């Protein structure tokens, strides 16, 4: 089992507000990520997780498409709650993730929204392939999460596309 680590935590009190970086947080099935506006309103989208490796690949793609050598943009521009490194996030609904003291179930891919284009032209498209924009989760069991905590995939499910003959 591969184990990664948490390198960033952030929340926003209201939709479209700037992200507030925090060192620790509480995650519960009732509220999701404490202090974030999404958890109670959207029970299938309580916590979002982004992998550093995918974020850097997306920024590299945007840089290459614009002829720049590199682009620096904070991970919070992605508007995810949790930033991790060292772990390939699962690419399937129903996968289960252990995050600090919490257990999360992947409900879907985190689809890049129009906010990404406001942050950086071309970012929405660069985050789109292969679940690069991260995963969206519901909380199975709550707990506290802090910078440096471990993250691992407990159950990995892969969504398969159905191909019709002909």
SVG drawing of the C-alpha trace seen along z (x, -y; Angstrom):
<svg xmlns="http://www.w3.org/2000/svg" viewBox="-27 -36 39 42">
<polyline fill="none" stroke="black" stroke-width="0.4" points="0.0,0.0 1.4,-3.4 1.2,-6.1 1.3,-9.8 1.2,-12.8 -0.9,-15.9 1.0,-19.1 -1.9,-21.6 -5.4,-22.2 -7.8,-25.0 -11.4,-26.0 -13.7,-28.8 -16.6,-30.1 -18.8,-31.0 -18.8,-30.1 -16.2,-31.9 -14.5,-33.4 -10.7,-33.2 -9.3,-30.0 -8.2,-30.1 -5.1,-27.9 -5.2,-26.1 -2.8,-23.7 -5.4,-21.3 -9.1,-20.6 -12.0,-18.5 -13.9,-16.4 -17.3,-14.9 -20.1,-13.1 -22.5,-15.9 -20.5,-18.9 -17.7,-17.7 -14.6,-19.9 -15.3,-22.2 -15.5,-25.8 -16.0,-25.0 -19.3,-26.0 -19.7,-22.8 -19.9,-20.0 -23.4,-20.4 -25.0,-21.6 -23.5,-18.9 -23.2,-15.6 -21.6,-13.9 -19.0,-16.7 -17.9,-17.2 -14.1,-17.1 -12.0,-17.6 -8.4,-16.3 -5.7,-17.3 -2.4,-15.6 0.7,-17.8 2.0,-15.7 -1.2,-16.3 -1.2,-20.0 2.4,-20.4 1.7,-18.4 -1.3,-20.7 0.8,-23.8 3.6,-22.4 1.0,-21.7 -0.2,-25.3 3.3,-26.6 4.2,-24.4 1.1,-25.5 2.0,-29.2 5.7,-28.9 6.6,-29.7 9.3,-27.8 7.3,-27.5 4.2,-28.8 4.0,-29.5 0.4,-29.3 -0.5,-28.4 -2.4,-25.1 -5.3,-27.0 -6.2,-28.3 -7.6,-24.8 -10.0,-25.5 -9.5,-22.0 -9.6,-21.3 -6.7,-18.9 -3.3,-19.0 -1.3,-15.7 1.9,-14.3 3.4,-10.9 0.1,-9.1 -1.8,-8.5 -5.4,-9.3 -7.9,-6.6 -9.8,-7.0 -13.0,-5.4 -16.2,-6.1 -16.6,-4.0 -12.8,-4.0 -12.1,-4.5 -9.3,-6.8 -7.8,-7.0 -7.0,-10.7 -5.5,-11.4 -8.2,-10.3 -11.0,-10.2 -12.3,-7.8 -13.6,-9.1 -15.4,-7.6 -14.7,-8.9 -18.0,-10.0 -16.6,-11.4 -13.8,-13.2 -13.5,-16.9 -14.3,-18.5 -12.5,-21.8 -14.9,-24.7 -14.8,-28.2 -13.0,-29.5 -9.9,-27.7 -9.9,-29.9 -10.1,-33.0 -7.0,-31.8 -5.0,-30.9 -6.0,-30.7 -5.8,-27.1 -5.9,-25.6 -9.4,-24.1 -8.4,-22.1 -5.0,-21.1 -6.8,-19.7 -9.4,-17.8 -7.6,-14.6 -7.4,-11.4 -8.9,-12.8 -6.0,-15.3 -8.3,-17.8 -8.6,-15.6 -11.3,-13.6 -14.5,-14.6 -15.5,-12.6 -18.1,-12.1 -17.1,-11.5 -17.7,-7.9 -16.2,-8.5 -14.8,-11.7 -11.6,-12.7 -8.9,-15.4 -6.5,-16.0 -3.2,-18.0 -0.3,-18.9 2.0,-16.0 -0.7,-13.3 -0.8,-10.2 -3.1,-9.5 -3.6,-6.1 -6.1,-4.3 -7.9,-1.5 -10.1,-0.3 -9.4,-1.1 -12.2,-0.9 -11.8,-1.7 -14.7,-3.0 -14.8,-1.3 -16.4,-2.8 -18.8,-0.6 -18.1,-0.2 -20.9,0.8 -20.1,3.1 -20.2,1.8"/>
</svg>
